């Protein structure tokens, strides 16, 4: 998903915006539905430690 707009009232629906280049609206909807069923995982790797300031 490219953008998710959450309502001020938590009981209302949100708005999901999926941007597609050279794609159809149906492809965007299918991609959103596909993402809802996938499990995601991520990892963070430190590439360079911050130098200590004196």
PyMOL commands that set and color helices and strands:
alter all, ss='L'
color gray80, all
select helices_A, chain A and resi 25-37
alter helices_A, ss='H'
color red, helices_A
select strands_A, chain A and resi 3-5+15-17
alter strands_A, ss='S'
color yellow, strands_A
deselect
rebuild
show_as cartoon
